[in-house]
Amino acid sequence: MRHILAVASILWAFASSAQADVMMNVQHAGYAGNAALGLGYVGSTFGADALYGWTPKRLAGHDVQSLTLKGLWYLFTVGHEGEMNVRPYLGLGAFYSPDSDLFLQLPDQYPKSYYVPSALRPALFTGLRMQINRSFSASVEYALLDSELAYVKNKGGVAYNQVGSVGFAVHYNFSAE
């Protein structure tokens, strides 16, 4: 939990000094967890999110907690800033899970470079963010983990039903006047 507070403090400080909107984010899926809560900021071309996620035992076999950091690059805006608009984006992110079954350093029983860390995974994102009004926006995104990119490469094709995750989020703007 202290990791979340540290990241949230950094995001808050950066967003407060930048020309950006500070947001509270609530997300479902997209590898952030069945339910995720966090802070983010949105500028004219760049945004960032820090989320704490949780997936219950009934869905994952045991409780899963995660930390998600995302950097989002907004490609263009359809509509006007401060009014209803739509913004497509691309992003890079990282997911960390402190689960005891996962690891950051390779266990001793495996040869060096046998596996990559399983507790920390990078991902690519693409999505759409819709500004509803000055205070609220919503987004839908598709996330693809590094392990799924390897699957696609090794299989020689894309099995859309076996790779990626779609996430949905609602954002509340703290700095709306």
Accessible surface in RSA format (square Angstrom, percent):
REM  Atomic radii and reference values for relative SASA: ProtOr
REM  Chains: A
REM  Algorithm: Lee & Richards
REM  Probe-radius: 1.40
REM  Slices: 20
REM RES _ NUM      All-atoms   Total-Side   Main-Chain    Non-polar    All polar
REM                ABS   REL    ABS   REL    ABS   REL    ABS   REL    ABS   REL
RES MET A   1   152.89  79.2 115.31  76.3  37.58  89.5 107.72  91.6  45.17  59.8
RES ARG A   2   185.21  77.8 177.50  90.5   7.71  18.4  68.77  94.0 116.44  70.6
RES HIS A   3    97.38  53.2  93.59  65.1   3.78   9.7  64.23  66.2  33.14  38.6
RES ILE A   4    21.21  12.1  20.82  15.5   0.39   0.9  21.21  15.3   0.00   0.0
RES LEU A   5   105.81  58.9 104.68  74.9   1.13   2.8 105.16  73.9   0.65   1.8
RES ALA A   6    53.50  49.2  44.41  68.5   9.09  20.7  52.54  74.0   0.96   2.5
RES VAL A   7    39.25  25.8  38.91  35.2   0.33   0.8  39.25  34.1   0.00   0.0
RES ALA A   8    16.31  15.0  15.87  24.5   0.44   1.0  16.21  22.8   0.10   0.3
RES SER A   9    69.92  59.1  58.86  78.6  11.05  25.5  36.79  78.3  33.13  46.4
RES ILE A  10   120.56  68.6 116.64  86.9   3.93   9.5 119.90  86.3   0.67   1.8
RES LEU A  11    19.45  10.8  19.06  13.6   0.40   1.0  19.35  13.6   0.11   0.3
RES TRP A  12   117.63  47.2 116.42  56.4   1.21   2.8  95.16  50.7  22.47  36.4
RES ALA A  13    63.13  58.0  51.84  80.0  11.29  25.7  57.78  81.4   5.35  14.2
RES PHE A  14   108.07  54.1 102.95  63.8   5.11  13.3 107.59  65.2   0.47   1.4
RES ALA A  15     2.35   2.2   0.58   0.9   1.78   4.0   0.58   0.8   1.78   4.7
RES SER A  16    72.03  60.9  36.02  48.1  36.01  83.0  39.32  83.7  32.71  45.8
RES SER A  17    98.47  83.2  56.77  75.8  41.70  96.1  51.78 110.3  46.70  65.4
RES ALA A  18    38.13  35.1  19.33  29.8  18.80  42.8  28.13  39.6   9.99  26.5
RES GLN A  19   179.23 100.2 155.92 114.0  23.31  55.5  67.33 143.3 111.91  84.9
RES ALA A  20    21.24  19.5   0.90   1.4  20.34  46.3   5.13   7.2  16.12  42.7
RES ASP A  21    33.74  23.6  33.73  33.6   0.00   0.0   1.83   4.3  31.91  31.8
RES VAL A  22     9.04   6.0   9.04   8.2   0.00   0.0   9.04   7.9   0.00   0.0
RES MET A  23     5.03   2.6   5.03   3.3   0.00   0.0   4.82   4.1   0.21   0.3
RES MET A  24    71.90  37.2  71.19  47.1   0.71   1.7  45.49  38.7  26.41  35.0
RES ASN A  25     2.51   1.7   2.51   2.4   0.00   0.0   2.14   5.1   0.37   0.4
RES VAL A  26    73.44  48.3  71.20  64.5   2.25   5.4  71.20  61.9   2.25   6.1
RES GLN A  27     7.13   4.0   4.87   3.6   2.26   5.4   2.53   5.4   4.61   3.5
RES HIS A  28    91.00  49.7  90.39  62.8   0.62   1.6  58.65  60.4  32.36  37.6
RES ALA A  29    26.55  24.4  20.70  31.9   5.85  13.3  26.54  37.4   0.00   0.0
RES GLY A  30     0.36   0.4   0.00   N/A   0.36   0.4   0.00   0.0   0.36   0.8
RES TYR A  31    65.00  30.3  43.34  24.7  21.66  56.4  49.59  37.3  15.40  19.0
RES ALA A  32     0.37   0.3   0.34   0.5   0.03   0.1   0.34   0.5   0.03   0.1
RES GLY A  33    12.03  14.8   0.00   N/A  12.03  14.8  11.37  31.2   0.67   1.5
RES ASN A  34    44.49  30.7  35.63  34.4   8.85  21.3   6.05  14.6  38.44  37.2
RES ALA A  35    50.57  46.5  46.14  71.2   4.42  10.1  47.41  66.8   3.15   8.3
RES ALA A  36     3.49   3.2   0.00   0.0   3.49   7.9   2.09   2.9   1.40   3.7
RES LEU A  37    97.76  54.4  95.21  68.1   2.56   6.4  95.21  66.9   2.56   6.9
RES GLY A  38    10.02  12.4   0.00   N/A  10.02  12.4   9.75  26.8   0.27   0.6
RES LEU A  39    36.22  20.2  35.14  25.1   1.07   2.7  35.14  24.7   1.07   2.9
RES GLY A  40     1.64   2.0   0.00   N/A   1.64   2.0   0.13   0.3   1.51   3.4
RES TYR A  41    12.60   5.9  11.94   6.8   0.66   1.7   7.54   5.7   5.07   6.2
RES VAL A  42    17.27  11.4  13.64  12.3   3.63   8.7  13.64  11.8   3.63   9.8
RES GLY A  43    13.05  16.1   0.00   N/A  13.05  16.1  11.60  31.8   1.46   3.3
RES SER A  44    86.75  73.3  64.57  86.2  22.18  51.1  43.06  91.7  43.69  61.2
RES THR A  45    89.52  63.7  88.10  89.3   1.42   3.4  60.75  81.6  28.78  43.5
RES PHE A  46    66.44  33.2  65.26  40.4   1.18   3.1  65.26  39.6   1.18   3.4
RES GLY A  47     0.34   0.4   0.00   N/A   0.34   0.4   0.34   0.9   0.00   0.0
RES ALA A  48    13.57  12.5  13.25  20.5   0.32   0.7  13.25  18.7   0.32   0.8
RES ASP A  49     8.37   5.9   7.02   7.0   1.35   3.2   0.13   0.3   8.25   8.2
RES ALA A  50     4.30   4.0   2.89   4.5   1.41   3.2   2.89   4.1   1.41   3.7
RES LEU A  51     1.30   0.7   0.80   0.6   0.50   1.3   0.91   0.6   0.39   1.1
RES TYR A  52    70.28  32.8  68.81  39.1   1.47   3.8  52.72  39.6  17.57  21.7
RES GLY A  53     0.20   0.2   0.00   N/A   0.20   0.2   0.16   0.5   0.03   0.1
RES TRP A  54   105.03  42.1 104.65  50.7   0.38   0.9  97.30  51.9   7.73  12.5
RES THR A  55    25.26  18.0  25.12  25.5   0.14   0.3  16.23  21.8   9.03  13.7
RES PRO A  56    13.48   9.8  13.48  12.3   0.00   0.0  13.48  11.1   0.00   0.0
RES LYS A  57   136.10  66.4 132.11  81.1   4.00   9.5  75.03  67.5  61.07  65.1
RES ARG A  58   195.58  82.1 153.14  78.1  42.44 101.0  79.24 108.3 116.33  70.5
RES LEU A  59    97.90  54.5  61.70  44.1  36.20  91.0  64.22  45.1  33.68  90.6
RES ALA A  60    44.67  41.1  14.20  21.9  30.47  69.3  24.94  35.1  19.73  52.3
RES GLY A  61    57.03  70.3   0.00   N/A  57.03  70.3  36.53 100.3  20.50  45.9
RES HIS A  62    79.37  43.4  79.37  55.2   0.00   0.0  66.42  68.5  12.95  15.1
RES ASP A  63    81.66  57.2  64.52  64.2  17.14  40.5  17.76  41.8  63.90  63.7
RES VAL A  64    40.03  26.3  38.28  34.7   1.75   4.2  39.12  34.0   0.91   2.5
RES GLN A  65    84.80  47.4  80.69  59.0   4.10   9.8   5.55  11.8  79.25  60.1
RES SER A  66    10.90   9.2  10.69  14.3   0.21   0.5   9.12  19.4   1.78   2.5
RES LEU A  67    38.14  21.2  36.53  26.1   1.62   4.1  36.75  25.8   1.40   3.8
RES THR A  68     1.86   1.3   0.58   0.6   1.28   3.1   0.59   0.8   1.28   1.9
RES LEU A  69    85.07  47.4  83.58  59.8   1.48   3.7  83.80  58.9   1.27   3.4
RES LYS A  70    11.24   5.5   4.85   3.0   6.39  15.2   3.53   3.2   7.71   8.2
RES GLY A  71    13.83  17.0   0.00   N/A  13.83  17.0   9.68  26.6   4.15   9.3
RES LEU A  72     3.92   2.2   3.92   2.8   0.00   0.0   3.92   2.8   0.00   0.0
RES TRP A  73   112.94  45.3 112.94  54.7   0.00   0.0  91.67  48.9  21.27  34.5
RES TYR A  74    13.83   6.5   1.87   1.1  11.97  31.1   1.87   1.4  11.97  14.8
RES LEU A  75    94.71  52.7  63.38  45.3  31.33  78.8  66.72  46.9  27.98  75.3
RES PHE A  76   120.50  60.3 107.94  66.9  12.56  32.7 120.50  73.1   0.00   0.0
RES THR A  77    61.17  43.5  33.80  34.3  27.36  65.2  19.59  26.3  41.58  62.9
RES VAL A  78    92.51  60.9  86.79  78.6   5.72  13.8  90.33  78.5   2.18   5.9
RES GLY A  79    44.00  54.3   0.00   N/A  44.00  54.3  21.80  59.8  22.20  49.7
RES HIS A  80   127.05  69.4 124.02  86.2   3.03   7.8  76.23  78.6  50.82  59.1
RES GLU A  81   154.13  88.5 129.14  97.7  24.98  59.5  53.17 102.9 100.95  82.4
RES GLY A  82    35.99  44.4   0.00   N/A  35.99  44.4  16.32  44.8  19.67  44.0
RES GLU A  83   102.27  58.7  96.82  73.2   5.45  13.0  38.09  73.7  64.19  52.4
RES MET A  84   116.61  60.4 101.04  66.9  15.56  37.1  63.10  53.7  53.50  70.9
RES ASN A  85     8.23   5.7   5.52   5.3   2.72   6.5   2.72   6.5   5.52   5.3
RES VAL A  86    49.25  32.4  49.25  44.6   0.00   0.0  49.25  42.8   0.00   0.0
RES ARG A  87    28.15  11.8  28.15  14.3   0.00   0.0   9.13  12.5  19.01  11.5
RES PRO A  88    22.06  16.1  22.06  20.1   0.00   0.0  22.06  18.2   0.00   0.0
RES TYR A  89     3.43   1.6   2.75   1.6   0.68   1.8   0.81   0.6   2.61   3.2
RES LEU A  90    90.04  50.1  90.04  64.4   0.00   0.0  90.04  63.2   0.00   0.0
RES GLY A  91     5.25   6.5   0.00   N/A   5.25   6.5   1.48   4.1   3.76   8.4
RES LEU A  92   101.82  56.7  98.79  70.7   3.04   7.6  98.93  69.5   2.90   7.8
RES GLY A  93    12.03  14.8   0.00   N/A  12.03  14.8   6.32  17.3   5.71  12.8
RES ALA A  94    34.78  32.0  32.90  50.8   1.88   4.3  32.90  46.3   1.88   5.0
RES PHE A  95    15.05   7.5  14.05   8.7   1.00   2.6  14.16   8.6   0.89   2.6
RES TYR A  96    64.37  30.1  63.76  36.3   0.60   1.6  35.80  26.9  28.57  35.2
RES SER A  97    13.98  11.8  13.31  17.8   0.67   1.5  13.05  27.8   0.92   1.3
RES PRO A  98    79.00  57.6  52.13  47.5  26.87  97.7  56.45  46.6  22.55 140.1
RES ASP A  99    29.33  20.5  13.59  13.5  15.74  37.2  15.97  37.6  13.37  13.3
RES SER A 100   115.26  97.4  75.54 100.8  39.72  91.5  57.03 121.4  58.23  81.6
RES ASP A 101   114.23  80.0  84.42  84.0  29.81  70.5  29.81  70.2  84.42  84.2
RES LEU A 102    66.82  37.2  52.69  37.7  14.13  35.5  52.91  37.2  13.91  37.4
RES PHE A 103    44.41  22.2  38.50  23.8   5.91  15.4  44.41  26.9   0.00   0.0
RES LEU A 104    87.57  48.8  72.12  51.6  15.45  38.8  72.12  50.6  15.45  41.6
RES GLN A 105   157.89  88.3 144.20 105.4  13.69  32.6  50.82 108.2 107.07  81.2
RES LEU A 106    46.13  25.7  23.11  16.5  23.02  57.9  23.11  16.2  23.02  62.0
RES PRO A 107    41.02  29.9  30.34  27.7  10.68  38.8  40.08  33.1   0.93   5.8
RES ASP A 108   151.28 106.0 118.48 117.9  32.80  77.6  42.69 100.5 108.59 108.3
RES GLN A 109   135.81  75.9  98.14  71.7  37.66  89.7  57.36 122.1  78.45  59.5
RES TYR A 110    76.51  35.7  65.71  37.4  10.80  28.1  29.00  21.8  47.51  58.6
RES PRO A 111    85.36  62.2  72.02  65.6  13.35  48.5  84.75  70.0   0.62   3.8
RES LYS A 112   188.73  92.1 161.32  99.0  27.41  65.3 106.83  96.2  81.90  87.2
RES SER A 113    99.92  84.4  62.53  83.4  37.39  86.1  44.26  94.2  55.67  78.0
RES TYR A 114   121.59  56.8  93.91  53.4  27.68  72.0  54.95  41.3  66.65  82.2
RES TYR A 115   111.21  51.9  98.27  55.9  12.94  33.7  67.64  50.8  43.57  53.7
RES VAL A 116    91.88  60.5  86.29  78.1   5.59  13.5  87.65  76.2   4.23  11.5
RES PRO A 117    53.73  39.2  52.99  48.3   0.75   2.7  52.99  43.7   0.75   4.6
RES SER A 118    29.22  24.7  21.97  29.3   7.25  16.7  21.14  45.0   8.08  11.3
RES ALA A 119     5.82   5.4   3.96   6.1   1.86   4.2   4.05   5.7   1.77   4.7
RES LEU A 120    80.51  44.8  74.81  53.5   5.70  14.3  74.81  52.5   5.70  15.4
RES ARG A 121    43.46  18.2  43.44  22.1   0.02   0.0  18.54  25.3  24.92  15.1
RES PRO A 122    69.89  50.9  69.04  62.9   0.85   3.1  69.69  57.5   0.20   1.3
RES ALA A 123     3.92   3.6   0.00   0.0   3.92   8.9   3.00   4.2   0.91   2.4
RES LEU A 124    81.89  45.6  80.26  57.4   1.63   4.1  80.52  56.6   1.37   3.7
RES PHE A 125     7.56   3.8   0.48   0.3   7.08  18.4   2.97   1.8   4.58  13.1
RES THR A 126    64.13  45.6  63.46  64.3   0.67   1.6  43.71  58.7  20.42  30.9
RES GLY A 127    11.24  13.9   0.00   N/A  11.24  13.9   8.62  23.6   2.63   5.9
RES LEU A 128    86.95  48.4  85.25  61.0   1.70   4.3  85.25  59.9   1.70   4.6
RES ARG A 129     7.79   3.3   7.66   3.9   0.14   0.3   2.94   4.0   4.85   2.9
RES MET A 130    74.93  38.8  74.57  49.4   0.36   0.9  48.44  41.2  26.50  35.1
RES GLN A 131    30.91  17.3  30.63  22.4   0.28   0.7   4.72  10.0  26.19  19.9
RES ILE A 132    76.15  43.3  64.42  48.0  11.73  28.3  64.42  46.4  11.73  31.8
RES ASN A 133    70.46  48.6  67.72  65.4   2.74   6.6  32.61  78.5  37.85  36.6
RES ARG A 134    95.84  40.2  93.43  47.6   2.41   5.7  38.03  52.0  57.81  35.0
RES SER A 135    32.77  27.7  32.31  43.1   0.45   1.0   7.55  16.1  25.21  35.3
RES PHE A 136    87.50  43.8  87.50  54.2   0.00   0.0  87.50  53.0   0.00   0.0
RES SER A 137     0.08   0.1   0.00   0.0   0.08   0.2   0.00   0.0   0.08   0.1
RES ALA A 138    30.33  27.9  29.23  45.1   1.10   2.5  29.44  41.5   0.89   2.4
RES SER A 139    14.30  12.1   6.17   8.2   8.12  18.7   5.06  10.8   9.23  12.9
RES VAL A 140    59.70  39.3  58.66  53.1   1.04   2.5  58.90  51.2   0.80   2.2
RES GLU A 141     9.31   5.3   5.87   4.4   3.45   8.2   7.52  14.6   1.79   1.5
RES TYR A 142    72.68  33.9  71.43  40.6   1.25   3.3  67.64  50.8   5.04   6.2
RES ALA A 143     0.00   0.0   0.00   0.0   0.00   0.0   0.00   0.0   0.00   0.0
RES LEU A 144    30.23  16.8  30.22  21.6   0.01   0.0  30.22  21.2   0.01   0.0
RES LEU A 145    24.85  13.8  24.85  17.8   0.00   0.0  24.85  17.5   0.00   0.0
RES ASP A 146    42.30  29.6  35.73  35.6   6.58  15.5  21.92  51.6  20.39  20.3
RES SER A 147    52.20  44.1  39.84  53.2  12.37  28.5  33.70  71.8  18.51  25.9
RES GLU A 148    26.97  15.5  26.43  20.0   0.55   1.3  13.18  25.5  13.80  11.3
RES LEU A 149    71.62  39.9  67.07  48.0   4.55  11.4  67.41  47.3   4.21  11.3
RES ALA A 150    49.33  45.4  43.57  67.2   5.76  13.1  48.52  68.3   0.81   2.1
RES TYR A 151    67.70  31.6  61.93  35.2   5.76  15.0  56.05  42.1  11.64  14.4
RES VAL A 152    29.89  19.7  28.88  26.1   1.00   2.4  28.88  25.1   1.00   2.7
RES LYS A 153   169.01  82.5 145.20  89.1  23.81  56.7 100.76  90.7  68.25  72.7
RES ASN A 154   121.54  83.8  85.87  83.0  35.67  85.9  29.91  72.0  91.63  88.6
RES LYS A 155   141.46  69.0 109.56  67.2  31.90  75.9  56.16  50.5  85.30  90.9
RES GLY A 156    71.77  88.5   0.00   N/A  71.77  88.5  36.43 100.0  35.33  79.1
RES GLY A 157    36.09  44.5   0.00   N/A  36.09  44.5  34.80  95.5   1.28   2.9
RES VAL A 158    73.40  48.3  45.32  41.0  28.09  67.7  46.11  40.1  27.29  74.0
RES ALA A 159    30.71  28.2  22.07  34.1   8.64  19.7  29.82  42.0   0.89   2.4
RES TYR A 160   172.88  80.7 155.05  88.2  17.82  46.4 116.06  87.2  56.82  70.0
RES ASN A 161   134.11  92.5  92.46  89.4  41.65 100.3  46.98 113.1  87.13  84.2
RES GLN A 162   111.95  62.6  82.08  60.0  29.86  71.1  32.44  69.1  79.50  60.3
RES VAL A 163     6.92   4.6   2.39   2.2   4.52  10.9   2.71   2.4   4.21  11.4
RES GLY A 164    21.51  26.5   0.00   N/A  21.51  26.5   0.26   0.7  21.25  47.6
RES SER A 165    25.31  21.4  18.56  24.8   6.76  15.6  12.54  26.7  12.77  17.9
RES VAL A 166    70.45  46.4  60.83  55.1   9.62  23.2  60.83  52.9   9.62  26.1
RES GLY A 167     0.94   1.2   0.00   N/A   0.94   1.2   0.62   1.7   0.32   0.7
RES PHE A 168   112.12  56.1 109.43  67.8   2.69   7.0 110.03  66.7   2.09   6.0
RES ALA A 169     9.44   8.7   4.75   7.3   4.69  10.7   6.53   9.2   2.91   7.7
RES VAL A 170    82.92  54.6  81.90  74.1   1.01   2.4  81.90  71.2   1.01   2.7
RES HIS A 171     4.72   2.6   4.72   3.3   0.00   0.0   4.69   4.8   0.04   0.0
RES TYR A 172    85.08  39.7  84.53  48.1   0.55   1.4  40.33  30.3  44.75  55.2
RES ASN A 173     3.07   2.1   1.71   1.6   1.36   3.3   0.00   0.0   3.07   3.0
RES PHE A 174    94.64  47.3  66.12  41.0  28.52  74.2  66.99  40.6  27.65  79.1
RES SER A 175    46.52  39.3  29.43  39.3  17.09  39.4  39.15  83.4   7.37  10.3
RES ALA A 176    29.59  27.2   5.78   8.9  23.80  54.2   5.82   8.2  23.77  63.0
RES GLU A 177   199.67 114.6 132.30 100.1  67.37 160.4  80.64 156.0 119.04  97.2
END  Absolute sums over single chains surface
CHAIN  1 A    10554.0       8700.0       1854.0       6879.8       3674.2
END  Absolute sums over all chains
TOTAL         10554.0       8700.0       1854.0       6879.8       3674.2
